[in-house]
Amino acid sequence: MSEPTARSSLSVSSAPETSVPETSPQRHRLWSRDFILASLTNFLIAMVFYLLITAMASTRWIASWHRTPSPVSR
């Protein structure tokens, strides 16, 4: 009978090695054209919403203010 050797016959299987292309790390610009257009569009939509809501609230307040009887007019 042969004695077991110090080497293990078990092999650890790993995922097949894939070749990773050597690319230099590219710096992505934050202020790209798409980012600026998206930010500008979002800002304009927010401004339109704010102006619409404040205009509606002020016209409702003015309309309700004109309907209340004045206590001095008696």
JOFEN-V50821 format. One record per residue. NEAR is the number of other C-alpha atoms within 12 Angstrom. D_LAST is the distance of its C-alpha to the last C-alpha in whole Angstrom. Layout:
BEGIN
NEAR D_LAST
NEAR D_LAST
END
This chain:
BEGIN
3 123
4 121
6 119
8 115
7 115
7 112
8 110
8 108
8 108
7 104
7 102
8 99
7 97
7 95
6 92
7 94
7 94
7 92
7 92
7 89
7 89
7 89
8 86
7 85
7 81
7 79
9 76
8 73
10 70
10 66
13 65
12 66
11 65
12 64
14 62
14 60
13 59
14 58
16 56
15 54
14 53
14 52
14 50
14 48
14 48
14 46
15 44
14 43
14 42
14 40
14 38
14 37
14 36
15 34
15 32
14 31
14 30
14 28
14 27
14 26
14 24
14 22
12 21
12 20
12 18
11 16
10 15
12 13
10 9
9 8
6 7
6 6
6 4
5 0
END
